[in-house]
Amino acid sequence: MGLNDAVNYVLFNNPVSSGMWSIASQGAKAVGLKPKAIAQTAATHTTTAAQQTLPPLWKLLGGNRNILKLAGLSGATAVMLGAYGAHYHFPTSEEQEGRDQKQVFEMTNRYHFIHSLALLAAPLARRPYLTSLLFTSGMALFCGSCYYISFTNDRRVGQVTPVGGFLLIFAWLSFVI
């Protein structure tokens, strides 16, 4: 389905818009207008507008399709880990000491999603590959270590978490410099 077909479906051919055009046509007839001419004019303008729409997202982002793919992969991973964590049996607070593993998981998954979306903007940075590297490394170290802690309660890898956090901070700052 091409862009023109999609726009025509959304504006004219789906049940809701068809009903709206029917109501508009009846209203036009009631006031003495020719509804077929109105609908044809609207369809022509819509097709022309659809042909002049924006280019694909990856072209808008400087043509960096690899970074866009990386962001998509990161977002998909966040969804998969989120689904896994939603069904994982986390120990109750009586069974463990320290921070609740489920809370750690939920915080980590939220950070993972946010930074996956931020990675989509990396091609807009002055140095997109550096920004991408910082975001990816930061997510791997920060989110990776937190995911590990939330699933195993083995906190030895927690020493890596702040390094990942700093990399995420530097990734955000890379948009500034």
N, C-alpha and C positions, 0 to 999 in steps of 0.2 A: 504494500500500500504506500503510495507516494505521498508527499506533503500536500499536493493539491487535493488528492482523494481524501486525505484525513481532514483537511480544512473544510472541504465540501460536505463531508459526513457530519462534522461537528456543527456546521452552520445551517445545513439544509436538509440532510437526508436521515438524520436520526429521528426517532419518534417524537422527542420533545420539540426539537426545532421545526419539524414538519407541522406539528400542531400549532406552534406559534405563527408560522408562515400562513397557515390556513386561517387563523383568527385575523391576522393582519390583512389577508386577502379579502376576507368578508368585510372587514372594516373599511378597506379601500373601496370596495364595490358600493358600500352604503353611502359614501360621500362622493361617488361618481368618478373615481379613479380607475385606471386599468391595472389590475393587480398583476397580470402576467408580465407586463412591461417592467413593473417595479421589481419582481422576482428575478427577471433576466438581468436587469441592470445590477442588482445586488450580487448575483452569481458571477457576473463578469468582473466586478470590482473585487470580489473575494478572491477569484482566481489570480488576478493581477497582483493583489496584495500578497497572496501566498507565494507567488514567484519572487517577490522582492523581500521575503522574510530574511531573518538573520542566518548566517552560515552555521554549520554544526558547532557545538560547544568546543570541541577540541581545536577548531580553527580560531575561535574567539580567544582561546587561552594561549595563543601564540604558536599553535601548531604542535604543541608538545603532547602528542598522543600517548607516549609511554608513561608520563606522569599521570595522565588521566586514567590509564589502565591500572597503575599502581594504586591510585586512590580508590578505584573500583574494587580492586582485590582486597585492600585494607577494609573497606566498608563491608564487603561480603564476609570477610573473616570476623569482623565485629558482630555481624548478624548471626553467624554460625556459633560463635562462642557465647553470644547472648542466649541463643536457643538451648545450647548445652547447659549453661549455667542455670537457666530457668527450671530445668528438670533434674539438676544435680542435687543430691542429698547433702546439704551442708550440715556439719555438726551443730547442735544447739549450744548456747552459751554456757550451759552447765558442763558440757563435755570438753570444753577447752578454756584456755586463758587468753586474755588479750582481746583484740578487736574481732568482731563477728566476721567470719569468713564470707558470708553472704553479702554483708555491707561492703567488704573489700571488693568482691566481685562486681557488685552493681556500680560502684564508683569507677572501677577500672573499665568496665564496658562502656560507661558514659564517656569517659575520657577518650577511649578508642574511637567511638563514633564521632565525637567532636573533631578529633584530629584527623580522622579520615576525610571528613568534609573539608577541613582546612587544607588538606593536601590537594584538593581540587583547585585551590587558588594558587598553588605554588608556581604554575607557569606565569602568573602575573608579577612575580617577584623579579627584582633586577637580576638575581642569579638563581634561576629556577631549579637547577640541579643541586645546588648547595641547600636551598630551602627544602627540597624533596628529601635529600639525604638526612638533614637534621630532623625533619618530621618522622621519617621512616625509622631512623635509628632511635629517636626518642620514644616512639611508640613501642618498638621492639624491646628496649630496655625497661622502660617504665611499665607499660601495660603487660609485657611478657612476664616480668618478675612478679607483678601484682596478681596476674592470672594464676601463676604457679603457686603463689602463697595462698590464694583463695581456694584452690582445689586440693592442695596437699598440707597446708598449715605448716610447711617447712619454711621458716623465716630466714634461713641462711642466705638466700638470694636477695634479701631486702637491702643489702649494701649497694646493689646495682640500681635500685629504684631512683634514688636522688640524681644519679648521673643521667638517667633517661629524662627525668623532670627538667634538668638544666638544658638538655638538648631540645626539648619541646619549647622551653622559654627562648632559646637562641633561634629556633625555627620561626617563632612569631616575630622576634626582633629583626630577622632577615628581611621582612617586608619593609622595615623602616630604613635600613641602611642600603 
